[in-house]
Amino acid sequence: MINRRGNFFTKIIYNPKFLALVGLGLVVLISFPLAKNVSKRYKLSKEIKEMDKEIAEFESKNKDLKQLITYLESEQFVEEKARLNLGLKKEGEKVVVIKDDIFMTTAASFGEGNQGSPGTFFNLRRWWNYFFDTPSR
């Protein structure tokens, strides 16, 4: 009787269908953790790509801010602010101030015709006079 049981178990164990079933079960048991790891890796690589994009954006902003800081610390910026806010000028420069109300009334006296917007002719004349030192009308 022992021989029959041993013979029965050996027949089952060495049966190709049983071995295929056991192998399939092992593959399924191994594939679940493998699938979880692959999924985690995919998510992590996706996050890494997003972080790399953010890093590139922050580096670009950082570069722009460094350029702005360099400009704000430069002599050019200080000079520009002094000219605009304090009305200062360099030696040898001329300051020209054009008031809007005088400009429009004088431009109307020259006539507009087909010259474009009101005062176009007058504005061009004033620039010509300014650059070539001719007396204004």
Backbone hydrogen bonds in HBPLUS format (Angstrom, degrees):
<---DONOR---> <-ACCEPTOR-->    atom                        ^
c    i                          cat <-CA-CA->   ^        H-A-AA   ^      H-
h    n   atom  resd res      DA  || num        DHA   H-A  angle D-A-AA Bond
n    s   type  num  typ     dist DA aas  dist angle  dist       angle   num
A0005-ARG N   A0001-MET O   3.07 MM   4  6.45 160.4  2.11 149.3 153.4     1
A0006-GLY N   A0002-ILE O   2.91 MM   4  6.09 173.6  1.91 156.1 158.2     2
A0007-ASN N   A0003-ASN O   2.78 MM   4  5.80 150.9  1.86 139.6 148.9     3
A0008-PHE N   A0004-ARG O   2.67 MM   4  5.83 147.6  1.77 144.1 153.6     4
A0009-PHE N   A0005-ARG O   2.81 MM   4  6.07 167.0  1.83 161.3 162.8     5
A0010-THR N   A0006-GLY O   2.96 MM   4  6.00 154.8  2.02 142.5 150.0     6
A0011-LYS N   A0007-ASN O   2.95 MM   4  6.05 147.5  2.05 137.9 146.8     7
A0012-ILE N   A0008-PHE O   3.05 MM   4  6.34 155.2  2.11 145.5 151.9     8
A0013-ILE N   A0009-PHE O   2.85 MM   4  5.99 167.8  1.87 150.7 154.5     9
A0014-TYR N   A0010-THR O   2.96 MM   4  5.89 161.4  2.00 143.1 148.2    10
A0015-ASN N   A0012-ILE O   3.24 MM   3  5.11 156.7  2.30  99.2 105.9    11
A0019-LEU N   A0015-ASN O   3.03 MM   4  6.33 162.9  2.06 157.0 162.2    12
A0020-ALA N   A0016-PRO O   2.90 MM   4  6.01 152.7  1.97 142.7 150.2    13
A0021-LEU N   A0017-LYS O   2.94 MM   4  6.14 152.0  2.02 143.3 151.0    14
A0022-VAL N   A0018-PHE O   2.89 MM   4  6.16 159.7  1.93 153.3 158.3    15
A0023-GLY N   A0019-LEU O   2.87 MM   4  6.01 159.6  1.91 145.2 151.4    16
A0024-LEU N   A0020-ALA O   2.86 MM   4  6.00 154.0  1.93 143.8 151.1    17
A0025-GLY N   A0021-LEU O   2.97 MM   4  6.18 154.1  2.03 143.8 150.9    18
A0026-LEU N   A0022-VAL O   2.98 MM   4  6.29 154.0  2.05 147.6 154.4    19
A0027-VAL N   A0023-GLY O   2.95 MM   4  6.20 158.1  1.99 148.8 154.8    20
A0028-VAL N   A0024-LEU O   2.93 MM   4  6.18 157.6  1.98 149.3 155.3    21
A0029-LEU N   A0025-GLY O   2.92 MM   4  6.16 161.9  1.95 148.8 153.9    22
A0030-ILE N   A0026-LEU O   2.92 MM   4  6.11 150.0  2.01 147.5 155.5    23
A0031-SER N   A0027-VAL O   2.86 MM   4  5.93 145.6  1.98 144.0 153.8    24
A0034-LEU N   A0030-ILE O   3.36 MM   4  6.46 158.1  2.41 145.4 151.5    25
A0035-ALA N   A0031-SER O   2.76 MM   4  5.84 155.4  1.82 148.8 154.8    26
A0036-LYS N   A0032-PHE O   3.05 MM   4  6.34 155.4  2.11 150.6 157.2    27
A0037-ASN N   A0033-PRO O   2.94 MM   4  6.21 159.0  1.98 149.5 154.8    28
A0038-VAL N   A0034-LEU O   2.91 MM   4  6.17 158.4  1.96 151.2 157.3    29
A0039-SER N   A0035-ALA O   2.95 MM   4  6.10 158.9  2.00 146.0 151.8    30
A0040-LYS N   A0036-LYS O   2.91 MM   4  6.16 159.1  1.96 149.6 155.3    31
A0041-ARG N   A0037-ASN O   2.89 MM   4  6.08 159.8  1.93 148.1 153.8    32
A0042-TYR N   A0038-VAL O   2.96 MM   4  6.17 156.3  2.02 148.0 154.2    33
A0043-LYS N   A0039-SER O   3.00 MM   4  6.28 162.9  2.03 150.4 154.7    34
A0044-LEU N   A0040-LYS O   2.83 MM   4  6.05 159.9  1.87 151.6 157.7    35
A0045-SER N   A0041-ARG O   2.86 MM   4  6.04 158.9  1.90 149.4 155.1    36
A0046-LYS N   A0042-TYR O   2.97 MM   4  6.16 150.7  2.06 144.5 152.8    37
A0047-GLU N   A0043-LYS O   2.92 MM   4  6.20 156.4  1.97 148.5 154.9    38
A0048-ILE N   A0044-LEU O   2.85 MM   4  6.07 155.0  1.91 148.5 155.8    39
A0049-LYS N   A0045-SER O   3.01 MM   4  6.22 154.0  2.08 142.7 148.7    40
A0050-GLU N   A0046-LYS O   3.06 MM   4  6.37 157.3  2.12 146.6 152.6    41
A0051-MET N   A0047-GLU O   2.85 MM   4  6.10 157.7  1.90 150.8 157.3    42
A0052-ASP N   A0048-ILE O   2.86 MM   4  6.07 150.2  1.95 145.6 153.9    43
A0053-LYS N   A0049-LYS O   3.02 MM   4  6.32 150.5  2.11 144.2 151.8    44
A0054-GLU N   A0050-GLU O   2.97 MM   4  6.30 158.6  2.02 148.5 154.3    45
A0055-ILE N   A0051-MET O   2.82 MM   4  6.05 156.6  1.87 148.5 155.3    46
A0056-ALA N   A0052-ASP O   2.95 MM   4  6.17 157.3  2.00 145.1 150.9    47
A0057-GLU N   A0053-LYS O   2.94 MM   4  6.25 155.3  2.01 149.1 156.0    48
A0058-PHE N   A0054-GLU O   2.84 MM   4  6.10 162.9  1.86 154.6 159.1    49
A0059-GLU N   A0055-ILE O   2.82 MM   4  6.01 154.4  1.89 149.5 157.0    50
A0060-SER N   A0056-ALA O   2.96 MM   4  6.15 151.8  2.04 142.8 150.3    51
A0061-LYS N   A0057-GLU O   2.90 MM   4  6.21 161.8  1.94 151.6 156.4    52
A0062-ASN N   A0058-PHE O   2.78 MM   4  5.90 154.4  1.85 144.6 152.6    53
A0063-LYS N   A0059-GLU O   2.89 MM   4  6.07 153.4  1.96 143.3 150.0    54
A0064-ASP N   A0060-SER O   2.97 MM   4  6.26 160.0  2.01 149.1 154.4    55
A0065-LEU N   A0061-LYS O   2.85 MM   4  6.09 158.3  1.89 150.2 156.3    56
A0066-LYS N   A0062-ASN O   2.89 MM   4  6.12 151.8  1.97 146.2 154.0    57
A0067-GLN N   A0063-LYS O   2.97 MM   4  6.27 154.5  2.04 147.9 154.7    58
A0068-LEU N   A0064-ASP O   2.92 MM   4  6.21 152.7  2.00 146.1 154.1    59
A0069-ILE N   A0065-LEU O   2.86 MM   4  6.09 158.7  1.90 148.8 154.4    60
A0070-THR N   A0066-LYS O   2.90 MM   4  6.09 158.4  1.94 146.4 152.5    61
A0071-TYR N   A0067-GLN O   2.92 MM   4  6.16 155.6  1.98 145.1 151.8    62
A0072-LEU N   A0068-LEU O   2.80 MM   4  6.06 161.0  1.84 152.2 157.8    63
A0073-GLU N   A0069-ILE O   2.97 MM   4  6.14 137.6  2.16 143.8 154.3    64
A0074-SER N   A0071-TYR O   3.05 MM   3  5.07 155.5  2.11 103.6 111.4    65
A0078-VAL N   A0074-SER O   3.38 MM   4  6.70 164.8  2.40 143.6 147.3    66
A0079-GLU N   A0075-GLU O   2.83 MM   4  6.00 164.2  1.85 155.6 160.1    67
A0080-GLU N   A0076-GLN O   2.88 MM   4  6.05 157.3  1.94 145.3 152.0    68
A0081-LYS N   A0077-PHE O   2.88 MM   4  6.11 164.5  1.91 155.3 158.8    69
A0082-ALA N   A0078-VAL O   2.94 MM   4  6.12 154.2  2.01 145.3 152.9    70
A0083-ARG N   A0079-GLU O   2.94 MM   4  6.19 151.9  2.02 147.1 154.5    71
A0084-LEU N   A0080-GLU O   2.92 MM   4  6.17 168.4  1.94 154.5 157.4    72
A0085-ASN N   A0081-LYS O   2.81 MM   4  5.64 162.2  1.85 148.8 154.3    73
A0086-LEU N   A0082-ALA O   3.08 MM   4  5.03 138.2  2.27 115.6 127.9    74
A0088-LEU N   A0082-ALA O   3.26 MM   6  5.76 173.4  2.27 133.0 131.0    75
A0093-GLU N   A0090-LYS O   3.30 MM   3  5.70 163.8  2.33 127.9 128.5    76
A0103-PHE N   A0099-LYS O   3.10 MM   4  6.13 158.3  2.15 148.0 154.9    77
A0104-MET N   A0100-ASP O   3.03 MM   4  6.20 162.2  2.06 156.0 158.5    78
A0105-THR N   A0101-ASP O   3.29 MM   4  6.41 162.4  2.32 142.9 147.4    79
A0106-THR N   A0102-ILE O   2.98 MM   4  6.03 164.4  2.00 154.3 158.8    80
A0107-ALA N   A0103-PHE O   2.91 MM   4  5.92 154.0  1.98 144.2 152.2    81
A0108-ALA N   A0104-MET O   3.06 MM   4  6.13 148.3  2.16 138.8 146.3    82
A0109-SER N   A0105-THR O   3.33 MM   4  6.57 139.6  2.50 134.3 143.8    83
A0109-SER N   A0106-THR O   3.10 MM   3  5.16 126.8  2.39  95.0 108.7    84
A0110-PHE N   A0107-ALA O   3.23 MM   3  5.34 137.5  2.43  98.6 109.5    85
A0111-GLY N   A0108-ALA O   3.28 MM   3  5.27 141.2  2.44  96.1 106.7    86
A0115-GLN N   A0112-GLU O   3.08 MM   3  5.91 166.7  2.09 150.6 154.9    87
A0120-THR N   A0117-SER O   3.12 MM   3  5.70 153.0  2.20 145.7 142.7    88
A0123-ASN N   A0119-GLY O   2.90 MM   4  5.97 159.1  1.94 149.6 155.1    89
A0124-LEU N   A0120-THR O   3.03 MM   4  6.26 164.6  2.05 153.3 156.9    90
A0125-ARG N   A0121-PHE O   2.96 MM   4  6.18 156.9  2.02 149.8 156.7    91
A0126-ARG N   A0122-PHE O   2.93 MM   4  6.18 155.5  1.99 149.8 156.1    92
A0127-TRP N   A0123-ASN O   3.06 MM   4  6.35 157.5  2.12 149.8 155.4    93
A0128-TRP N   A0124-LEU O   2.98 MM   4  6.21 160.7  2.02 149.3 154.9    94
A0129-ASN N   A0125-ARG O   2.91 MM   4  6.14 162.0  1.95 150.9 155.7    95
A0130-TYR N   A0126-ARG O   2.86 MM   4  6.02 147.8  1.96 142.1 151.6    96
A0131-PHE N   A0127-TRP O   2.99 MM   4  6.20 166.2  2.01 157.5 159.0    97
A0132-PHE N   A0128-TRP O   2.98 MM   4  5.99 156.3  2.04 150.0 156.8    98
